[in-house]
Amino acid sequence: MLDEGETLGLDMALWCTIRTFAKHAAELGNEQPTVPIFFVKPNNCLQRTGPVLVSSHLGEIHHEVECVVRLNEHAQPEAIAVGLDLTDRLTQGELRTEQLPWTKAKCFRGSAYVGNFVQWEHPFDSLVDKEQDLCLNLWVNDVLVQSARLCEMTLSPATQIKELLTWAPVSAGDYLFTGTPAGVGQLRPNDRVYATLETQDGTVLSFIKTECE
């Protein structure tokens, strides 16, 4: 089900930035990049409702909570949502060892789980404005496992889109996954997942509430 005003075109892209939070880069043993690094998910990886299908996946599915930006015709924010960049960590590690692309680890069915979008017609800098103080949270089985303010990003969304526009065919309606904070981990059958994008006063702008099967 799409949010009001949202269209899902066949040429829509999901641009995903990695290692934008220094602590997350460190927890996976990676160096913090000096410029944004991207990969792309096809739009048919999108999932908006229903369970995370863990049992039917051969690898290990790990959660990565992110702020997702839907872009307008000027490649500026149109709406924002909380999202999960689900990752097959075991497969990713094997592919990295062989210096191969991560496609199998990042682009499986349902690997881009996105909550409800809320209108956000402000510049990219507003996402990391300390007065807005937007925050990502992820609970698994009622335990808070990921939590960070967007202003903690070491590679801001404004920096990400500026770099992306130097080479990528970005179009209106594309999504930008802006990166995950530390605390990523494996999801297992029967896990309960609740993720939020919140304001400073605790107002939930966007959420995902689901279970793993």
Beta strands, then each sheet from edge to edge (+ up, - down):
strand 1: 13-18
strand 2: 37-42
strand 3: 46-47
strand 4: 61-63
strand 5: 65-71
strand 6: 77-85
strand 7: 87-88
strand 8: 112-114
strand 9: 118-119
strand 10: 135-140
strand 11: 143-149
strand 12: 175-177
strand 13: 185-186
strand 14: 192-198
strand 15: 204-211
sheet 1: 2+ 1- 12- 5+ 6- 8+ 3+
sheet 2: 2+ 1- 12- 5+ 6- 9+
sheet 3: 7+ 4- 13+
sheet 4: 11+ 10- 14+ 15-
end
